[in-house]
Amino acid sequence: MAFTASDVVPLTQARATLSDLVEQVKAGAEKIITKNGESYVAIIDSRRLDYYHQLERERIHLLLMDDAGKGLDDIAAGKVKDARTTLAALKRRREAKPQA
């Protein structure tokens, strides 16, 4: 979504016109509130926020599925290590490091 100059609102103005800003957001706009000339917060419709969260959850699930697939490929290729052996090797390495 493209932002226009009217979508960027200083915090002092937002305080004075919050009700109007909320109505604009409910009608589909997104507002960027600035503080000291820098982006500070955004006002978006709660349904859109829920949608953004849903997209993020789906992205996380896809990444997990991809990682699981890579793990299964590693197992099929024999690229596996026993957890106890690996943990013991890590412990030995830590103990072998000189203390500073």
C-alpha positions as CSV (number, residue, x, y, z in Angstrom):
1,M,0.0,0.0,0.0
2,A,1.4,3.4,-1.0
3,F,1.5,6.1,1.6
4,T,0.7,9.8,0.9
5,A,1.8,12.8,2.9
6,S,-1.6,12.9,4.6
7,D,-0.9,9.4,6.0
8,V,2.1,10.7,7.9
9,V,0.9,12.5,11.0
10,P,2.9,14.2,13.8
11,L,2.1,12.8,17.3
12,T,0.9,16.3,18.5
13,Q,-1.6,16.4,15.6
14,A,-2.6,12.7,16.2
15,R,-3.5,13.5,19.8
16,A,-5.8,16.3,18.7
17,T,-7.4,14.4,15.8
18,L,-7.4,10.8,17.1
19,S,-11.1,10.2,16.5
20,D,-10.8,11.5,12.9
21,L,-7.7,9.4,12.3
22,V,-9.4,6.2,13.6
23,E,-12.3,6.8,11.2
24,Q,-9.9,7.2,8.3
25,V,-8.2,4.0,9.3
26,K,-11.5,2.1,9.6
27,A,-12.2,3.3,6.0
28,G,-9.0,1.6,4.8
29,A,-6.2,4.1,5.4
30,E,-3.1,3.3,7.4
31,K,-1.5,6.1,9.3
32,I,2.2,6.6,10.4
33,I,2.5,8.7,13.5
34,T,5.8,10.5,13.8
35,K,7.7,11.8,16.9
36,N,10.5,14.3,16.5
37,G,10.2,13.8,12.7
38,E,10.9,10.1,12.9
39,S,8.4,7.2,12.4
40,Y,7.1,6.2,15.8
41,V,4.0,4.0,15.5
42,A,1.4,3.0,13.0
43,I,-2.4,2.9,13.2
44,I,-4.0,0.2,11.2
45,D,-7.4,-1.6,11.2
46,S,-7.5,-4.4,13.7
47,R,-8.7,-6.9,11.0
48,R,-5.7,-6.0,8.9
49,L,-3.4,-6.5,11.8
50,D,-5.0,-10.0,12.4
51,Y,-4.4,-10.7,8.7
52,Y,-0.7,-9.7,9.0
53,H,-0.3,-11.9,12.0
54,Q,-1.9,-14.8,10.1
55,L,0.5,-14.3,7.2
56,E,3.4,-14.3,9.6
57,R,2.2,-17.6,11.3
58,E,1.8,-19.2,7.8
59,R,5.4,-18.0,6.9
60,I,6.7,-19.6,10.1
61,H,4.9,-22.9,9.3
62,L,6.3,-22.9,5.8
63,L,9.9,-22.4,7.1
64,L,9.4,-25.1,9.7
65,M,8.2,-27.5,7.0
66,D,11.2,-26.6,4.9
67,D,13.6,-27.3,7.8
68,A,11.8,-30.6,8.5
69,G,12.2,-31.6,4.8
70,K,15.9,-30.7,4.9
71,G,16.3,-32.8,8.1
72,L,14.6,-35.8,6.4
73,D,16.9,-35.4,3.4
74,D,19.9,-35.4,5.8
75,I,18.6,-38.6,7.4
76,A,18.1,-40.2,4.0
77,A,21.6,-39.2,3.0
78,G,23.1,-40.6,6.2
79,K,24.1,-37.2,7.5
80,V,23.2,-37.9,11.1
81,K,24.9,-37.9,14.5
82,D,24.0,-39.5,17.7
83,A,22.9,-36.8,20.2
84,R,24.7,-38.3,23.2
85,T,28.0,-38.6,21.3
86,T,27.7,-35.0,20.0
87,L,26.8,-33.6,23.4
88,A,29.8,-35.5,25.0
89,A,32.1,-34.1,22.3
90,L,30.9,-30.5,22.9
91,K,31.4,-31.0,26.6
92,R,35.0,-32.2,26.1
93,R,35.7,-29.2,23.8
94,R,34.4,-26.8,26.4
95,E,36.4,-28.4,29.2
96,A,39.6,-28.3,27.0
97,K,39.3,-24.6,26.4
98,P,41.8,-22.6,28.4
99,Q,40.2,-20.3,31.0
100,A,40.8,-16.6,30.5
